[in-house]
Amino acid sequence: MSRELTPQEIAERSLIKKYRKELWNPFIAAVKRYGLIVPGDRIAVCISGGKDSMVLAKLMQELRRHTEQPFEMVFLAMDPGYAPANRQLLEDNAAALGVPLTIFASNIFDVTVQVEKNPCYLCARMRRGFLYSRARELGCNKIALGHHMSDVIETTLLGLFYGAQLQSMPPRLRSKNFPGMELIRPLYCVHEDAILAWKNYNHLRFLQCACRFTEARDASGDGIGESKRQEMKALLRELKKTNPNIEKSMFRAIHGVQLDTFPGFKFRGRAFSFEEAYDLSGLSGGAPQTADQEEA
């Protein structure tokens, strides 16, 4: 008679069985495509307590079990000032799913609650700085965050609509303030819908942002409030009604940007004017784009 599986074992098995196509395969594809993990890495997998970071933790554990390339991990969680109930939920979920947490505290919520302009941006920057610092203390050379494909697409739209810029969220990033450290995003090719499906299948309840800005959004009644990211989510849901593949199209687009069709661009912080870009296109070995090509 076979032994009944524990909830943790069911959650783990569902990652590579039931949701293999939606979670495991795109996770592995991102790790390989973008060279996110190499032998000898010591990675701080950053756990916020939300669904994205927790599924990242479980996928990284599965990768460690199945890979022939040795790497080390620590599961690093920062308490930015959670209410006791939220801190407890974070700890309970980690224990139930077999994720051994290293938790440290910070005062981020105390600082950002006093800021009226771009508090979420400040919160994200501060979080990253604290995580880099603690990860380096623990001997890590990389931090892994739970940003997924939906985050990438929404960030691209936010930059276009509200930042007057065409930019996206890269799958890996060298730290400017912590030399030798890198940020990686192993969920880069995973859609948020797949994470939600896994969460619901396993009857899990995860922590939300739990700050006053999230509470205001939830109290708005439309699920958006003043959140521009939620506005992008709503816009994409509407656009998918007439074009179900619109997110896949956008994701492919950021992998094939045609710089020689833009009147200007930035590379490594340097701005290139139209004339500089035009001259570069003529020197690249290929002919500049013609009017006929543009109209086509």
Buried (B, 14 or more C-beta within 10 A) or exposed (E): EEEEEEEBEBBBEBBBEBBBEBBBBBBBEBBEEBEBBEEEBBBBBBBBBBBBBBBBBBBBBBBBEEEEEEBBBBBBBBBBBBEEEBBEBBBEBBEBBBBEBBBBEBEBBEBBBEEEEEBBEBBBEBBBBBBBBBBBEBEBBBBBBBBBBBBBBBBBBBBBEEEEEEEBBBBBBEBEEBEEBBBBBBBBBBBBEBBBBBBEEBEBEBBBBBBEBBEEBEEEEEEBBEBBBBBBBBEBEEEEEEEEEBBEEBBEEBEEEEEBEEEEBEEEEEEBEEEEBBEBBEEEEEEBEEEEEEEE
